[in-house]
Amino acid sequence: MNYFRGIGSFGSASLSAHLMRGAAAAALLGWAIVDQAAHPWASLGAGVAALVALRGCPMCWTMGLVETLSQGRGNRTAEQADQTSPQ
């Protein structure tokens, strides 16, 4: 199963998948910050898991969002061009 489908190294197969990865990372980071005094090692692990979910830093996730959106826009314009071309 190819999760990237030729859309760059940071993008996702769909917008909903990308947004879910971002939400999961935000929840992990929030928990890691709030609970860092009680469980420092678990907080560190949650921070690492958040970075994995983001595929890097938050800016990397944002670049992936742009890649995912541009891939979707490219598919729509290609489909529209196929529908308007004479066959």
HELIX and SHEET records of a PDB file:
HELIX    1   1 LEU A   15  VAL A   34  1                                  20    
HELIX    2   2 PRO A   40  LEU A   54  1                                  15    
HELIX    3   3 PRO A   58  THR A   84  1                                  27    
END                                                                             
